[in-house]
Amino acid sequence: MLPENRSALKEWAVVAKALRSGRQTLLLRKGGIHERRGEFEVEHSEFFIFPTYLHQKRQDLLPDYREELDRNQASRPPADLVSIDCYAIVKEVFHVCDLAPLKLLEGEHILSWSAVEKRFFYRNHSGLHVLAVRIHKLSQTFTIPNTSQYDGCASWVDLDQPLPTAGSGPVLPEIEFRHRLEAIRRVLAPAAA
């Protein structure tokens, strides 16, 4: 783990909470309208999770997480601040071009099946990047200014100042994470491009 870092990946705040709790170990990414070549790229192997509140929709979440979205929205920081409390280390990346195996991973993320399908077929281009990540809870929550450079539909942002990772620890025990990662590999490795 890097002692400090400036790289952050923007992710729905409700997903950030699921990652932080150990409920979710995958990130399913397609790419935003401001991505290079319109396609998501894994630019960093370690990064902070930058929670966003844009584009979160109740119908895009599993039913158990729809109320969590409401609670999350009610407790969000002011729009000019961002609270960062977790760090991700990418353990595996899959570019999945077949939708069927993704159905077998429903227990590893909180997105509804219709949201997975929408992302898979977004912009008439089939496929998704699936990142298996080991999440570390930071020793403290960092509240930073939400500057205009962080706005827009790009996945990656470089924070104005590097943040430390010292004292952080994994949210899942090693053995549990290893079992989950192996299960993900069994499903996705044969389907990856």
C-alpha positions as CSV (number, residue, x, y, z in Angstrom):
1,M,0.0,0.0,0.0
2,L,1.3,3.4,-0.9
3,P,2.0,5.6,2.2
4,E,0.1,8.5,0.6
5,N,-1.7,8.9,-2.7
6,R,-3.6,11.5,-4.8
7,S,-5.6,9.2,-7.1
8,A,-9.3,8.7,-6.5
9,L,-12.1,6.9,-8.3
10,K,-15.5,8.5,-8.3
11,E,-18.2,6.0,-7.2
12,W,-21.8,6.4,-6.0
13,A,-21.8,7.2,-2.2
14,V,-24.1,4.2,-1.6
15,V,-21.7,1.9,-3.3
16,A,-18.8,3.4,-1.4
17,K,-20.6,2.5,1.8
18,A,-21.2,-1.1,0.6
19,L,-17.4,-1.3,-0.2
20,R,-16.5,0.1,3.2
21,S,-18.7,-2.4,5.0
22,G,-17.3,-5.4,3.1
23,R,-20.6,-6.1,1.5
24,Q,-19.2,-5.3,-2.0
25,T,-15.9,-6.4,-3.4
26,L,-16.4,-5.5,-7.1
27,L,-16.6,-2.4,-9.1
28,L,-18.5,-2.6,-12.4
29,R,-17.4,0.2,-14.7
30,K,-18.3,1.2,-18.3
31,G,-17.0,4.7,-18.7
32,G,-18.4,8.1,-18.7
33,I,-18.9,10.6,-21.4
34,H,-15.7,12.3,-20.5
35,E,-13.5,9.2,-20.5
36,R,-10.7,8.9,-22.9
37,R,-12.0,7.2,-26.0
38,G,-15.4,6.8,-24.1
39,E,-14.1,3.7,-22.4
40,F,-13.2,3.1,-18.8
41,E,-9.5,2.5,-18.2
42,V,-7.8,1.2,-15.0
43,E,-5.4,4.1,-14.6
44,H,-4.3,3.2,-11.0
45,S,-3.9,0.0,-9.1
46,E,-4.5,1.8,-5.7
47,F,-6.8,4.7,-5.1
48,F,-9.2,6.4,-2.7
49,I,-13.0,6.0,-3.2
50,F,-14.4,9.4,-3.9
51,P,-18.1,9.3,-3.1
52,T,-20.5,11.0,-5.5
53,Y,-24.2,11.6,-5.2
54,L,-25.0,12.2,-8.9
55,H,-26.9,9.6,-11.0
56,Q,-27.7,7.4,-8.0
57,K,-31.1,5.9,-8.6
58,R,-33.2,3.7,-6.3
59,Q,-34.2,1.3,-9.2
60,D,-30.5,0.7,-9.9
61,L,-29.9,-0.9,-6.5
62,L,-30.9,-4.1,-4.9
63,P,-34.1,-3.7,-2.9
64,D,-32.3,-3.9,0.5
65,Y,-30.1,-0.9,-0.5
66,R,-32.8,1.4,-1.7
67,E,-33.5,2.6,1.9
68,E,-29.8,2.9,2.4
69,L,-29.7,5.3,-0.5
70,D,-32.3,7.5,1.2
71,R,-30.3,7.5,4.5
72,N,-27.1,8.2,2.5
73,Q,-28.7,11.2,0.7
74,A,-30.0,12.6,4.0
75,S,-26.6,12.4,5.7
76,R,-24.5,13.6,2.8
77,P,-22.0,16.4,3.5
78,P,-22.5,19.9,2.0
79,A,-22.0,20.0,-1.7
80,D,-18.7,21.9,-1.3
81,L,-17.2,19.1,0.7
82,V,-16.2,15.4,0.1
83,S,-15.6,12.9,2.9
84,I,-13.1,10.1,2.0
85,D,-12.8,7.2,4.3
86,C,-11.7,4.2,2.3
87,Y,-8.9,3.1,0.0
88,A,-8.9,0.4,-2.7
89,I,-6.2,-1.9,-4.0
90,V,-7.1,-3.6,-7.3
91,K,-6.5,-7.4,-7.1
92,E,-7.8,-8.4,-10.5
93,V,-9.3,-6.7,-13.6
94,F,-11.6,-8.5,-16.0
95,H,-13.0,-7.1,-19.3
96,V,-16.2,-9.1,-19.5
97,C,-17.8,-9.3,-23.0
98,D,-20.5,-11.9,-22.1
99,L,-23.4,-10.8,-19.9
100,A,-24.4,-14.2,-18.5
101,P,-21.5,-14.7,-16.0
102,L,-22.3,-11.4,-14.4
103,K,-25.6,-12.8,-13.2
104,L,-23.6,-15.2,-11.1
105,L,-21.9,-12.3,-9.2
106,E,-25.1,-10.7,-7.8
107,G,-23.9,-11.4,-4.3
108,E,-20.7,-9.4,-4.8
109,H,-22.2,-6.0,-5.4
110,I,-25.4,-4.0,-4.7
111,L,-26.5,-3.1,-8.2
112,S,-29.8,-4.4,-9.5
113,W,-29.7,-6.8,-12.5
114,S,-31.3,-4.1,-14.7
115,A,-28.6,-1.7,-13.8
116,V,-25.9,-4.3,-14.6
117,E,-27.6,-4.9,-18.0
118,K,-27.8,-1.1,-18.7
119,R,-24.1,-0.6,-18.0
120,F,-23.2,-3.7,-20.0
121,F,-25.0,-2.4,-23.1
122,Y,-24.4,1.3,-22.5
123,R,-23.7,3.3,-25.7
124,N,-24.5,0.3,-27.9
125,H,-21.1,-1.3,-27.0
126,S,-21.3,-4.5,-25.0
127,G,-19.0,-5.2,-22.1
128,L,-17.9,-4.1,-18.7
129,H,-14.7,-3.8,-16.7
130,V,-15.0,-5.6,-13.5
131,L,-12.4,-4.7,-10.8
132,A,-12.0,-7.0,-7.8
133,V,-10.8,-4.7,-5.1
134,R,-9.5,-5.1,-1.5
135,I,-10.9,-2.2,0.5
136,H,-9.1,-0.6,3.4
137,K,-10.9,1.6,5.9
138,L,-8.8,4.7,6.6
139,S,-7.7,5.5,10.1
140,Q,-9.7,8.7,9.9
141,T,-12.2,10.3,7.5
142,F,-10.7,13.1,5.4
143,T,-13.1,15.9,4.6
144,I,-11.7,17.9,1.6
145,P,-13.1,20.8,-0.5
146,N,-15.1,19.6,-3.5
147,T,-13.5,21.8,-6.1
148,S,-14.8,22.3,-9.7
149,Q,-11.9,20.2,-11.0
150,Y,-13.6,17.2,-9.5
151,D,-16.9,17.8,-11.4
152,G,-18.0,16.1,-14.5
153,C,-18.5,12.5,-15.7
154,A,-14.9,11.3,-15.5
155,S,-14.1,8.3,-13.4
156,W,-10.7,9.4,-12.1
157,V,-9.7,12.5,-10.2
158,D,-6.3,13.7,-8.8
159,L,-6.8,15.1,-5.4
160,D,-5.4,18.5,-4.8
161,Q,-3.3,17.1,-1.9
162,P,-2.1,13.6,-1.3
163,L,-3.8,11.8,1.6
164,P,-2.1,9.3,4.0
165,T,-3.0,5.7,4.2
166,A,-1.0,4.9,7.4
167,G,-3.1,3.1,10.0
168,S,-5.7,1.9,7.6
169,G,-6.8,-1.8,7.6
170,P,-8.7,-4.1,5.4
171,V,-12.4,-4.3,5.9
172,L,-12.5,-8.1,5.3
173,P,-10.2,-10.7,6.9
174,E,-7.6,-12.1,4.5
175,I,-9.2,-15.6,4.3
176,E,-12.7,-14.2,3.5
177,F,-11.4,-11.9,0.9
178,R,-9.3,-14.7,-0.7
179,H,-12.3,-17.0,-0.9
180,R,-14.4,-14.3,-2.5
181,L,-11.7,-13.4,-5.0
182,E,-11.3,-17.1,-6.0
183,A,-15.1,-17.4,-6.5
184,I,-15.0,-14.3,-8.7
185,R,-12.1,-15.6,-10.7
186,R,-13.9,-18.9,-11.3
187,V,-16.8,-17.1,-12.8
188,L,-15.1,-14.3,-14.7
189,A,-11.8,-15.7,-15.9
190,P,-13.4,-17.9,-18.6
191,A,-15.6,-15.0,-19.7
192,A,-12.9,-12.3,-19.8
193,A,-11.6,-10.8,-23.1
